[in-house]
Amino acid sequence: MSERIWDVVDDFVDETIVGEDDALVKAREDSVGAGLPGIAVTPAQGKLLYLLARIHGAQRILELGTLGGYSTIWLARALPPGGLLVTVELEEAYAEVAARNIARAGVSDRVRQRLGPAAEHLGALSAEGVEPFDFVFMDADKAGTPEYLELVLTLVRPASVIVSDNSVRDGKVGDPDTPDAGAQGMRRMHELLASARERGTLSSTTIQTVGAKGYDGFTLILVEDV
């Protein structure tokens, strides 16, 4: 089965049931025009995040990796009145593009952007004693994901949901000898999740995906205890 078929199916899904509006389309287009890397979630994946957050009844969302704000908009729209989304981005140029996209989508009132290394901001949020987040989307650098997961667990509560993107890495996550630092980060994350499962603190699974972004996958985590 060719990647062309995956693209055709993604296009069909986007056109029929995703419901991407002008603000989301413009967010994608402006991110590309500004030279941001083409690593944002697809429309179908953005809708999945939106649905997961809605189904969970999320009121406080944490996002690691704002990029151009595309996934941020989807997640912010899932929040009820009074909800809050905190999103962290390392690159200032990306955050500036995201701020414009977020404002155009009309969700600036519920989004708080933070600029700098994810680990530093996670530590700062923990030190600030912020109210726990009930939904987390981890989409920052993959090599750092194991550290981010451990820090995120200080910022959530039982029944919180964590989604980690790009968990499969073209199948490289299955190779213990892969030189891909991101894949090794995902392997380490799975090892941490396995240990947490044995302790009864986290329950998780990883789902392989194909589509416009090729072959990858995501990990869905339920916090059982903290």
FENPE-V924864 format. One record per residue. N is the residue number from 1. PHI is phi in radians with two decimals (NA if undefined). PSI is psi as a letter, one per 30 degrees, with the letter a starting at -180 (* if undefined). OMEGA is omega as a letter, one per 20 degrees, with the letter a starting at -180 (NA if undefined). Layout:
[[N,PHI,PSI,OMEGA] [N,PHI,PSI,OMEGA]]
This chain:
[[1,NA,k,a] [2,-1.56,l,r] [3,-1.12,f,r] [4,-1.07,e,r] [5,-1.12,e,r] [6,-1.02,e,r] [7,-1.11,e,a] [8,-1.08,e,r] [9,-1.14,e,r] [10,-1.03,e,r] [11,-1.05,e,r] [12,-1.10,e,r] [13,-1.09,e,a] [14,-1.05,e,a] [15,-1.28,f,a] [16,-1.71,e,a] [17,-2.20,f,a] [18,-1.23,e,r] [19,1.37,h,r] [20,-1.21,k,a] [21,-1.70,a,a] [22,-1.07,e,a] [23,-1.13,e,r] [24,-1.25,e,r] [25,-1.04,e,a] [26,-1.14,e,r] [27,-1.08,e,r] [28,-1.14,e,a] [29,-1.14,e,a] [30,-1.19,e,r] [31,-1.14,e,r] [32,-1.13,e,a] [33,-1.10,f,r] [34,-1.48,f,r] [35,1.45,g,r] [36,-1.22,k,r] [37,-1.09,k,a] [38,-1.43,i,a] [39,-2.07,g,r] [40,-1.17,l,r] [41,-1.09,l,r] [42,-1.33,l,r] [43,-0.95,e,r] [44,-1.12,e,r] [45,-1.23,e,r] [46,-1.07,e,r] [47,-1.13,e,r] [48,-1.06,e,r] [49,-1.04,e,r] [50,-1.02,e,a] [51,-1.15,e,r] [52,-1.05,e,r] [53,-1.16,e,r] [54,-1.15,e,a] [55,-1.03,e,a] [56,-1.32,f,a] [57,1.26,h,a] [58,-1.06,k,r] [59,-2.07,f,r] [60,-2.33,j,a] [61,-2.03,k,r] [62,-2.06,k,r] [63,-2.16,k,r] [64,-1.90,j,a] [65,1.84,i,a] [66,-1.29,e,a] [67,0.89,b,r] [68,-1.62,g,r] [69,1.53,g,a] [70,-1.12,e,r] [71,-1.17,e,r] [72,-1.03,e,a] [73,-1.10,e,r] [74,-1.00,e,a] [75,-1.19,e,a] [76,-1.08,e,a] [77,-1.23,f,r] [78,-1.43,f,a] [79,-1.34,k,r] [80,-1.39,l,r] [81,-0.94,k,a] [82,1.53,f,r] [83,-1.27,l,a] [84,-2.41,k,r] [85,-2.16,k,r] [86,-1.84,k,a] [87,-2.17,k,a] [88,-2.02,k,r] [89,-2.35,k,a] [90,-1.35,e,a] [91,-1.59,k,a] [92,-1.08,e,a] [93,-1.10,e,r] [94,-1.15,e,a] [95,-1.09,e,r] [96,-1.19,e,r] [97,-1.10,e,a] [98,-1.07,e,a] [99,-1.04,e,r] [100,-1.17,e,r] [101,-1.15,e,r] [102,-1.12,e,r] [103,-1.12,e,a] [104,-1.10,e,r] [105,-1.36,f,r] [106,1.35,g,a] [107,-2.09,g,a] [108,-1.04,f,a] [109,-1.13,f,a] [110,-1.98,g,a] [111,-2.02,k,r] [112,-2.09,j,a] [113,-1.59,k,r] [114,-2.26,k,a] [115,-1.94,k,r] [116,2.41,a,a] [117,-1.06,k,a] [118,-1.03,e,a] [119,-1.07,e,r] [120,-1.12,e,a] [121,-1.22,e,r] [122,-1.11,e,r] [123,-1.09,e,a] [124,-1.15,e,r] [125,-1.07,e,r] [126,-1.12,e,r] [127,-1.14,e,r] [128,-1.28,f,a] [129,1.15,h,a] [130,-1.15,l,r] [131,-1.05,k,a] [132,-1.03,k,r] [133,-1.53,k,r] [134,-1.86,f,r] [135,-2.60,k,a] [136,-2.30,k,r] [137,-2.04,j,a] [138,-1.74,j,a] [139,-2.51,h,r] [140,-1.65,a,a] [141,-1.08,k,a] [142,-1.28,e,r] [143,-1.10,e,a] [144,-1.55,f,a] [145,-1.02,e,r] [146,-1.02,e,r] [147,-1.14,e,a] [148,-1.08,e,a] [149,-1.05,e,a] [150,-1.08,e,r] [151,-1.26,e,r] [152,-1.04,e,a] [153,-1.15,f,r] [154,-1.50,f,a] [155,-2.08,g,a] [156,-2.18,a,r] [157,-2.43,l,r] [158,-0.95,k,a] [159,1.49,f,r] [160,-1.20,l,a] [161,-2.05,k,r] [162,-2.16,k,r] [163,-2.07,k,r] [164,-1.98,k,a] [165,-1.57,l,r] [166,1.01,h,a] [167,-1.46,f,a] [168,-1.81,e,r] [169,1.00,h,a] [170,1.02,g,r] [171,1.48,f,a] [172,-1.15,f,r] [173,-1.07,f,r] [174,-1.43,f,a] [175,-1.85,j,a] [176,-1.14,f,a] [177,-1.81,g,a] [178,-1.08,k,r] [179,-1.43,f,a] [180,-1.25,j,a] [181,-1.09,e,r] [182,-1.13,e,r] [183,-1.14,e,r] [184,-1.12,e,r] [185,-1.10,e,r] [186,-1.18,e,r] [187,-1.08,e,r] [188,-1.12,e,r] [189,-1.04,e,r] [190,-1.11,e,r] [191,-1.12,e,r] [192,-1.12,e,r] [193,-1.17,e,r] [194,-1.12,e,r] [195,-1.12,e,r] [196,-1.17,e,r] [197,-1.09,e,r] [198,-1.12,e,r] [199,-1.44,f,a] [200,1.40,g,a] [201,-1.71,f,r] [202,-2.36,k,r] [203,-2.16,k,a] [204,-2.62,l,r] [205,-2.65,l,r] [206,-2.07,k,a] [207,-1.97,k,r] [208,-1.33,k,a] [209,-2.34,l,r] [210,-2.27,l,a] [211,2.85,a,a] [212,-1.07,f,r] [213,-1.69,g,r] [214,1.54,b,a] [215,-1.77,j,r] [216,-2.73,b,a] [217,3.01,l,r] [218,-2.40,l,r] [219,-1.97,k,r] [220,-1.92,k,a] [221,-2.20,k,r] [222,-1.91,k,r] [223,-1.41,j,r] [224,-1.57,e,a] [225,-2.74,l,r] [226,-2.30,*,NA]]
